[in-house]
Amino acid sequence: FFEVEIERGLLCETLTLRGGKRERGAMSVRLRNSNRNDYKLLRLRDAHSCINQRVNIIAIVLEFGLPKTTRGTDQCCTLRLIDETHHQIGMAVNIFTENAESLPHVAAAGDIIQLCNVTLRTHIKEVNAVFYKNSSSFALYRGNGDDDDDFVPYQVYSKVFLRDEDKMRINMLRKWLVNFQIPAESSDFPMLREIKEGHFNLAGKILHCWEALKDNWFVYVWDGTDTPPNAITSMLEDEINHPLPLQLESLPLPRDVLCTLPTVGSILRIAFELPIEKNHLNVLKSGKWAQFINIRLKVYAGLWYGVFTSHSKLRHTPNEDRLIAERQRLYDDRISLKSRNMPIGSMPQSIDSLPESLCITKVNHDHVRHLTLMDVLTHSEVTAKFKCVVRVVAAVPYQGEKFCTPAGKYMMRLTLEDPTARIHAFVVDEDGETLFDGYPGTANVKRKLNRLLGVTECDDSIVVNDRPRNPAWVSVCIKSYYVSKSDVWGSRNFRIFDTKIVDGP
């Protein structure tokens, strides 16, 4: 008895023979079809002429999705491939295996995949390939291999035979990729300052991946610009029972991680529509730029976030890419300005010509440079003083008769936001007297607070509560302090001081 492996053209199968029956044997003999011309390596441009046929392909991975479960028990992912014959759109490949570990774990876009015995199909007038777990195989190779003899795959599924023409093909693709820019127009990848709700492509730097809860991951992405401010739709009266969240995560990032993040420019949180395991996130390398394809952008409680859906793809991008270079240049230009910490799109280029909205408040430290709330959160000392441009998006209490304690002292908590963060800041005692110019009466205090909160008032001073609020940008002074000496960082709080709401028209 012996095992016979027969390779005929593109189809490879194993038979075990003993007396004409299939059975495992102790000795194997390899028989090849002597006609080597049966093997055909397909260029992507020729795929349309091979519909419903099994083919072999060696191409470059342009983008890839994360694993998802099929309607059955298999796992599936989708890759998009390009080569020198078909690189404007590329071709999709749907890969089915018995588990997620067997799916391609692409180290980076630009790597090379060898696909054997995949079937070409058409879907909505587009040609794609289907990889079947029982009959197809693949191997992944580095796309940036400098050694012409580097043909060792870093992942293999099933049996893959590397012929001389396959090696020549891999070398040719590596050389072609050196001077090839992955096709992408700036208009196809809006910056964070240009985003709207809906499905978009984004290009940004991956800062961190964090598991906020079990299997509940967030990816932190940044491009140096500021997300647009959103209208606040929550009712002010609900702030005590349903306060606006300070972040999308159930818990804030650990301080040691927070302090590694940039303090200028918004950081977009991207969540995952489907549960995801940690080993599937190995492609999301911190410090690397990436392109996120077909991300759904949404707003929750005034905070922007993205959703990586089952139709989203990831495209790793070299730092030399034109899109990335453009974003890096814009950020370098921004931090060279005096107004670098001011929210883009709302602030002037010169700190000396502040918009009218900033005149709602007056601070006693005109010579001090404005900082962002991320500067405040990541400051190296527990106690410090800052000047920031923020929006006041909530207040507790909001009822005028509760602004002061029974002893007649101010005591309230404001929620401040800028494009980088949200914090709570208290208004206490003499700081409240400065903010509201003494004790001008409940009606006047509430009117001044409404100006900060963006509350609409009718001519007869009746407040319109059911209308979305767009709080103005205002300048405030903030001081940090601690409550407990035994846990100075854990008990760190913030107060507003030396800030006054000026009388409006």
C-alpha positions as CSV (number, residue, x, y, z in Angstrom):
1,F,0.0,0.0,0.0
2,F,1.2,3.5,-0.7
3,E,0.0,7.1,-1.1
4,V,-0.2,8.7,-4.5
5,E,-0.5,12.4,-5.1
6,I,-1.5,13.3,-8.6
7,E,-1.2,16.9,-9.9
8,R,-3.1,17.5,-13.2
9,G,-3.0,21.1,-14.3
10,L,-4.5,23.2,-11.6
11,L,-6.2,20.4,-9.7
12,C,-4.2,18.6,-7.0
13,E,-5.6,15.7,-5.1
14,T,-4.3,12.9,-2.8
15,L,-5.4,9.3,-3.1
16,T,-4.3,6.5,-0.8
17,L,-4.4,3.1,-2.5
18,R,-4.5,-0.4,-1.1
19,G,-6.0,-3.0,-3.2
20,G,-7.8,-0.3,-5.2
21,K,-9.3,1.2,-2.0
22,R,-8.7,4.6,-0.3
23,E,-6.7,4.0,2.8
24,R,-3.7,5.5,4.7
25,G,-0.4,4.0,3.8
26,A,3.1,4.0,5.1
27,M,4.9,4.9,1.9
28,S,4.2,7.8,-0.4
29,V,5.0,8.2,-4.0
30,R,4.7,11.5,-5.9
31,L,3.5,11.3,-9.4
32,R,3.3,14.5,-11.5
33,N,1.6,15.0,-14.8
34,S,4.5,15.2,-17.2
35,N,2.8,18.0,-19.2
36,R,4.0,21.0,-17.2
37,N,2.2,23.4,-19.7
38,D,-1.0,22.7,-17.8
39,Y,0.0,25.1,-15.1
40,K,-1.1,28.6,-15.9
41,L,-0.4,31.8,-13.9
42,L,-3.0,34.4,-14.5
43,R,-2.6,38.2,-14.7
44,L,-5.5,40.1,-13.3
45,R,-6.4,41.8,-16.5
46,D,-7.2,38.3,-18.0
47,A,-9.6,37.3,-15.3
48,H,-12.7,38.2,-17.3
49,S,-11.9,35.6,-19.8
50,C,-11.7,32.8,-17.2
51,I,-15.1,33.0,-15.5
52,N,-16.1,29.8,-13.6
53,Q,-12.5,28.4,-14.1
54,R,-10.0,27.5,-11.5
55,V,-6.8,29.6,-11.8
56,N,-3.6,30.5,-10.1
57,I,-2.8,34.1,-9.2
58,I,0.2,35.9,-7.8
59,A,-0.6,39.6,-7.0
60,I,-0.2,42.4,-4.5
61,V,-2.6,42.8,-1.5
62,L,-4.0,46.3,-1.7
63,E,-6.4,46.1,1.1
64,F,-8.0,43.6,3.4
65,G,-10.9,43.1,5.8
66,L,-11.1,41.6,9.2
67,P,-12.4,38.0,9.7
68,K,-16.1,37.4,10.0
69,T,-18.3,34.3,10.5
70,T,-20.3,33.1,7.5
71,R,-23.9,31.8,7.7
72,G,-22.4,28.4,8.4
73,T,-19.4,27.7,10.6
74,D,-16.7,28.9,8.4
75,Q,-14.7,32.1,8.7
76,C,-14.3,34.5,5.8
77,C,-12.3,37.6,4.9
78,T,-12.0,39.7,1.7
79,L,-8.8,40.9,0.1
80,R,-8.4,43.3,-2.8
81,L,-5.5,42.5,-5.2
82,I,-3.7,44.6,-7.8
83,D,-0.9,44.0,-10.2
84,E,0.8,45.9,-13.1
85,T,-2.1,45.0,-15.4
86,H,-5.0,45.9,-13.2
87,H,-4.3,48.5,-10.5
88,Q,-6.9,51.2,-10.7
89,I,-9.7,49.1,-9.0
90,G,-8.1,45.7,-8.5
91,M,-9.9,42.4,-7.9
92,A,-11.6,41.1,-4.8
93,V,-10.9,37.6,-3.4
94,N,-13.3,36.0,-0.9
95,I,-11.4,33.5,1.3
96,F,-13.2,30.8,3.3
97,T,-11.5,28.6,5.8
98,E,-12.6,26.5,8.8
99,N,-11.2,29.0,11.4
100,A,-9.9,32.6,11.7
101,E,-6.3,31.4,12.3
102,S,-6.2,29.8,8.8
103,L,-7.3,33.0,7.1
104,P,-4.5,35.2,5.6
105,H,-2.9,37.3,8.3
106,V,-1.5,40.0,5.9
107,A,1.4,41.8,7.6
108,A,1.0,44.9,5.4
109,A,-0.7,46.1,2.3
110,G,1.9,45.7,-0.5
111,D,2.7,42.1,0.5
112,I,2.3,39.4,-2.1
113,I,-0.1,36.5,-2.1
114,Q,0.1,33.4,-4.2
115,L,-3.3,31.8,-4.7
116,C,-3.7,28.3,-6.2
117,N,-6.8,26.7,-7.5
118,V,-9.2,29.6,-6.9
119,T,-12.4,30.0,-8.9
120,L,-13.3,33.1,-10.8
121,R,-16.9,34.4,-10.5
122,T,-18.9,37.5,-11.3
123,H,-20.8,39.6,-8.9
124,I,-22.6,42.8,-9.8
125,K,-20.6,42.9,-13.1
126,E,-17.3,42.7,-11.2
127,V,-15.0,39.7,-11.5
128,N,-13.8,38.3,-8.2
129,A,-12.1,35.1,-7.0
130,V,-13.4,32.6,-4.5
131,F,-11.0,30.6,-2.3
132,Y,-12.5,27.3,-1.1
133,K,-11.0,25.7,2.0
134,N,-11.0,22.1,0.6
135,S,-9.4,22.7,-2.8
136,S,-7.5,26.1,-2.7
137,S,-4.2,27.1,-1.2
138,F,-2.3,30.3,-0.6
139,A,1.1,31.6,0.5
140,L,2.0,35.1,1.7
141,Y,5.4,36.8,0.9
142,R,6.9,40.1,2.0
143,G,6.3,42.7,-0.7
144,N,9.4,44.7,0.2
145,G,11.9,41.9,0.0
146,D,15.3,43.2,-1.0
147,D,16.8,39.8,-1.7
148,D,16.0,38.4,-5.1
149,D,16.2,34.9,-3.5
150,D,13.8,35.7,-0.7
151,F,10.9,33.3,-1.5
152,V,10.2,32.0,2.0
153,P,6.5,32.6,2.8
154,Y,5.5,33.9,6.2
155,Q,2.1,32.1,6.1
156,V,1.0,29.1,4.1
157,Y,-2.4,27.4,3.8
158,S,-2.4,23.8,2.4
159,K,0.2,22.9,-0.2
160,V,1.8,25.5,-2.4
161,F,4.4,24.7,-5.1
162,L,6.8,27.5,-6.1
163,R,7.9,27.1,-9.6
164,D,10.6,29.2,-11.4
165,E,8.0,31.3,-13.2
166,D,6.4,32.0,-9.8
167,K,9.7,33.3,-8.4
168,M,10.1,35.5,-11.5
169,R,6.6,36.8,-11.0
170,I,7.2,37.7,-7.3
171,N,10.4,39.5,-8.1
172,M,8.8,41.4,-10.9
173,L,5.9,42.5,-8.6
174,R,8.4,43.6,-5.9
175,K,10.3,45.8,-8.4
176,W,7.1,47.2,-9.9
177,L,5.8,48.1,-6.4
178,V,8.9,50.2,-5.5
179,N,7.8,53.1,-7.8
180,F,4.1,52.5,-7.6
181,Q,1.8,54.8,-5.6
182,I,-1.4,53.1,-4.5
183,P,-4.1,55.0,-6.3
184,A,-5.8,57.5,-4.0
185,E,-7.1,61.0,-4.5
186,S,-7.2,63.5,-1.6
187,S,-10.9,64.0,-2.3
188,D,-11.5,60.3,-1.7
189,F,-9.9,60.5,1.8
190,P,-11.3,63.6,3.7
191,M,-9.4,64.8,6.7
192,L,-11.0,64.7,10.1
193,R,-11.8,68.4,9.9
194,E,-14.0,67.6,6.8
195,I,-15.9,64.6,8.0
196,K,-19.7,64.2,8.1
197,E,-22.0,61.4,9.2
198,G,-22.1,58.5,6.7
199,H,-19.6,56.2,5.0
200,F,-16.2,57.5,4.1
201,N,-12.6,56.6,3.5
202,L,-10.1,58.0,6.1
203,A,-6.3,58.2,6.1
204,G,-4.7,58.6,9.5
205,K,-2.0,57.5,12.0
206,I,-2.8,54.6,14.3
207,L,-2.0,55.8,17.8
208,H,-3.2,53.0,20.0
209,C,-5.5,49.9,20.2
210,W,-7.3,49.4,23.5
211,E,-9.7,46.8,24.9
212,A,-12.1,49.0,26.9
213,L,-14.2,45.9,27.8
214,K,-13.8,42.2,27.0
215,D,-13.7,41.9,23.1
216,N,-14.7,45.6,22.9
217,W,-11.8,47.3,21.1
218,F,-11.2,50.8,20.1
219,V,-8.6,52.0,17.6
220,Y,-7.3,55.6,18.1
221,V,-6.7,57.4,14.8
222,W,-5.3,60.9,14.2
223,D,-4.4,63.1,11.3
224,G,-3.4,66.4,12.9
225,T,-6.7,68.2,12.2
226,D,-9.8,68.9,14.3
227,T,-13.1,67.2,13.9
228,P,-16.1,69.7,13.4
229,P,-18.0,70.7,16.6
230,N,-21.5,69.1,16.9
231,A,-24.8,70.4,18.1
232,I,-25.7,69.2,21.6
233,T,-29.2,67.7,21.6
234,S,-29.5,66.5,25.2
235,M,-31.7,68.4,27.6
236,L,-29.9,70.5,30.2
237,E,-32.4,69.3,32.9
238,D,-31.2,65.7,32.3
239,E,-27.6,66.4,33.1
240,I,-27.8,65.2,36.7
241,N,-29.3,61.8,35.8
242,H,-27.9,61.4,32.3
243,P,-24.7,63.4,32.1
244,L,-22.9,63.9,28.8
245,P,-20.1,61.4,28.6
246,L,-16.5,62.6,28.8
247,Q,-15.4,59.9,26.3
248,L,-16.9,57.1,24.3
249,E,-15.2,54.4,26.3
250,S,-16.7,53.1,29.5
251,L,-13.5,54.0,31.3
252,P,-10.9,56.6,30.3
253,L,-7.5,55.5,28.9
254,P,-4.8,54.8,31.5
255,R,-2.7,57.9,32.1
256,D,0.5,56.4,30.9
257,V,-1.1,55.7,27.6
258,L,-2.9,59.1,27.4
259,C,0.4,60.9,27.9
260,T,1.8,59.3,24.7
261,L,-0.9,60.8,22.5
262,P,-0.6,64.1,20.6
263,T,-2.2,67.1,22.3
264,V,-3.1,69.0,19.1
265,G,-5.6,67.6,16.7
266,S,-8.6,65.3,17.3
267,I,-8.3,61.6,18.0
268,L,-11.0,59.6,16.4
269,R,-12.2,56.5,18.2
270,I,-13.0,53.6,15.8
271,A,-15.1,50.7,17.2
272,F,-15.9,47.4,15.6
273,E,-19.4,46.4,14.5
274,L,-18.6,42.7,15.1
275,P,-16.8,41.1,18.0
276,I,-13.1,40.9,17.4
277,E,-10.2,39.0,19.0
278,K,-6.9,40.6,19.9
279,N,-4.9,38.5,17.4
280,H,-6.9,39.9,14.6
281,L,-5.6,43.4,15.4
282,N,-2.0,42.6,14.8
283,V,-2.2,44.5,11.5
284,L,-3.1,47.7,13.4
285,K,0.4,48.7,14.4
286,S,0.7,51.8,16.6
287,G,2.7,54.6,15.0
288,K,1.9,53.5,11.4
289,W,-0.3,55.4,8.9
290,A,-3.2,53.5,7.4
291,Q,-6.1,54.0,5.1
292,F,-9.5,52.9,6.4
293,I,-11.9,52.1,3.5
294,N,-15.6,52.5,3.9
295,I,-15.7,53.5,7.6
296,R,-19.1,54.5,9.0
297,L,-18.9,57.9,10.8
298,K,-21.4,58.7,13.5
299,V,-22.0,61.1,16.4
300,Y,-23.0,60.1,19.9
301,A,-23.7,62.7,22.6
302,G,-21.8,65.2,20.4
303,L,-18.7,63.0,20.1
304,W,-17.5,61.7,16.7
305,Y,-16.6,58.1,16.3
306,G,-16.1,55.6,13.5
307,V,-17.4,52.0,13.0
308,F,-15.4,49.3,11.3
309,T,-18.2,47.3,9.7
310,S,-18.2,44.0,7.9
311,H,-17.8,46.0,4.6
312,S,-14.8,48.1,5.8
313,K,-11.3,47.4,4.7
314,L,-7.8,48.3,6.0
315,R,-5.1,49.6,3.7
316,H,-1.7,50.0,5.3
317,T,0.2,52.9,3.8
318,P,3.9,53.8,3.7
319,N,5.0,57.0,5.3
320,E,6.2,58.3,1.9
321,D,2.6,58.0,0.4
322,R,1.4,61.3,-1.1
323,L,-1.7,61.4,1.1
324,I,0.3,60.9,4.3
325,A,2.9,63.5,3.2
326,E,0.2,66.0,2.6
327,R,-1.3,65.5,6.1
328,Q,2.1,65.7,7.8
329,R,2.9,68.9,6.0
330,L,-0.4,70.5,7.0
331,Y,0.3,69.5,10.6
332,D,3.8,70.9,10.5
333,D,2.4,74.2,9.2
334,R,-0.2,74.3,11.9
335,I,2.1,73.8,14.9
336,S,4.4,76.6,13.5
337,L,1.5,79.1,14.1
338,K,0.9,80.9,17.3
339,S,-2.7,79.7,17.1
340,R,-1.8,76.0,16.7
341,N,-3.8,75.0,19.7
342,M,-7.0,76.8,18.6
343,P,-9.8,74.7,17.0
344,I,-9.3,74.6,13.2
345,G,-12.2,76.0,11.3
346,S,-13.4,78.1,14.3
347,M,-10.4,80.2,15.1
348,P,-8.4,82.8,13.1
349,Q,-4.9,82.2,11.9
350,S,-3.7,85.0,14.2
351,I,-4.2,85.0,17.9
352,D,-4.3,88.8,17.8
353,S,-7.7,88.8,16.0
354,L,-10.0,86.7,18.1
355,P,-13.5,86.1,16.8
356,E,-16.5,87.8,18.4
357,S,-17.6,84.7,20.2
358,L,-14.4,84.7,22.4
359,C,-15.5,88.1,23.7
360,I,-18.3,86.4,25.7
361,T,-15.7,85.9,28.4
362,K,-12.7,87.9,29.6
363,V,-9.7,86.3,31.3
364,N,-7.0,88.0,33.3
365,H,-4.0,86.3,31.6
366,D,-3.9,87.7,28.1
367,H,-0.2,87.1,27.8
368,V,-0.5,83.3,28.4
369,R,-0.7,81.1,25.3
370,H,-3.8,79.0,24.8
371,L,-3.5,75.2,25.4
372,T,-5.7,72.3,24.5
373,L,-7.7,70.2,27.0
374,M,-5.3,67.3,26.1
375,D,-2.5,69.6,27.3
376,V,-4.4,69.9,30.5
377,L,-5.0,66.2,31.0
378,T,-1.5,65.1,30.2
379,H,0.4,67.9,32.1
380,S,3.3,66.5,34.0
381,E,2.3,68.2,37.3
382,V,-0.9,67.5,39.3
383,T,-1.4,71.2,40.1
384,A,-1.1,73.8,37.4
385,K,-2.9,76.6,35.6
386,F,-4.0,76.8,32.0
387,K,-5.8,79.0,29.5
388,C,-7.9,77.2,26.9
389,V,-10.5,77.8,24.2
390,V,-13.5,75.6,24.9
391,R,-17.2,75.1,24.5
392,V,-19.4,74.8,27.6
393,V,-21.7,71.9,26.7
394,A,-23.4,71.2,30.0
395,A,-23.9,72.5,33.5
396,V,-25.0,71.1,36.9
397,P,-27.1,72.4,38.4
398,Y,-29.0,74.2,35.7
399,Q,-31.9,75.4,37.8
400,G,-31.3,79.0,38.8
401,E,-32.4,78.6,42.4
402,K,-29.7,75.9,42.9
403,F,-26.7,77.8,41.6
404,C,-25.6,78.6,45.2
405,T,-25.3,76.5,48.3
406,P,-27.5,77.3,51.3
407,A,-24.6,79.4,52.6
408,G,-24.9,81.6,49.5
409,K,-21.7,80.3,47.8
410,Y,-21.5,79.4,44.2
411,M,-21.2,75.6,43.5
412,M,-21.7,74.2,40.0
413,R,-20.0,71.9,37.6
414,L,-19.5,72.7,33.9
415,T,-18.6,70.3,31.2
416,L,-16.0,71.7,28.8
417,E,-14.9,70.4,25.4
418,D,-12.5,71.2,22.6
419,P,-11.5,69.1,19.6
420,T,-9.1,67.1,21.8
421,A,-11.1,66.1,25.0
422,R,-13.9,66.8,27.4
423,I,-13.5,67.5,31.1
424,H,-15.5,68.6,34.1
425,A,-14.6,71.9,35.7
426,F,-16.1,73.2,38.9
427,V,-17.1,76.8,39.6
428,V,-16.7,77.4,43.4
429,D,-17.0,80.3,45.8
430,E,-15.0,83.4,44.7
431,D,-14.4,81.9,41.2
432,G,-18.2,82.0,40.7
433,E,-18.3,85.6,41.9
434,T,-15.7,86.4,39.3
435,L,-17.4,84.5,36.5
436,F,-20.9,86.0,37.1
437,D,-19.6,89.4,38.3
438,G,-20.8,89.0,41.9
439,Y,-24.4,88.0,42.7
440,P,-26.5,89.8,40.1
441,G,-29.6,87.7,40.9
442,T,-30.8,84.3,39.7
443,A,-32.3,85.6,36.4
444,N,-29.1,87.4,35.4
445,V,-26.9,84.5,36.4
446,K,-29.0,82.1,34.4
447,R,-29.0,84.4,31.4
448,K,-25.2,84.6,31.5
449,L,-25.0,80.8,31.8
450,N,-27.3,80.4,28.8
451,R,-24.9,82.4,26.7
452,L,-22.1,80.0,27.5
453,L,-24.4,76.9,26.9
454,G,-25.7,78.2,23.6
455,V,-29.3,78.2,24.8
456,T,-31.8,80.0,22.6
457,E,-33.9,82.7,24.2
458,C,-36.9,84.4,22.7
459,D,-37.5,88.1,22.8
460,D,-39.6,87.7,26.0
461,S,-36.7,85.8,27.6
462,I,-38.5,82.5,27.3
463,V,-35.9,79.7,26.9
464,V,-36.4,77.2,24.0
465,N,-35.4,73.9,25.5
466,D,-36.1,71.5,22.6
467,R,-33.7,73.1,20.1
468,P,-30.2,71.7,19.6
469,R,-27.5,73.9,21.2
470,N,-24.3,75.1,19.5
471,P,-22.3,76.6,22.4
472,A,-19.9,79.4,21.4
473,W,-16.1,79.1,21.7
474,V,-14.9,80.9,24.8
475,S,-11.6,81.5,26.5
476,V,-11.4,80.3,30.1
477,C,-8.7,79.9,32.8
478,I,-8.5,76.4,34.4
479,K,-6.5,75.3,37.4
480,S,-5.9,71.7,38.4
481,Y,-5.8,70.4,42.0
482,Y,-6.1,67.2,44.0
483,V,-8.5,66.2,46.7
484,S,-6.5,63.4,48.4
485,K,-2.8,63.5,49.2
486,S,-2.7,59.7,49.2
487,D,-3.9,59.6,45.5
488,V,-3.0,62.9,43.9
489,W,-3.5,61.8,40.3
490,G,-6.6,59.7,41.0
491,S,-8.3,62.6,42.8
492,R,-7.2,65.3,40.4
493,N,-10.0,67.8,39.6
494,F,-10.3,71.1,37.7
495,R,-11.7,74.5,38.5
496,I,-12.4,77.6,36.4
497,F,-10.8,80.8,37.8
498,D,-10.0,84.4,36.7
499,T,-12.7,84.2,34.0
500,K,-15.6,86.6,33.7
501,I,-18.7,86.5,31.5
502,V,-19.1,90.0,30.1
503,D,-22.5,91.6,29.7
504,G,-24.0,90.9,26.3
505,P,-26.2,93.0,24.1
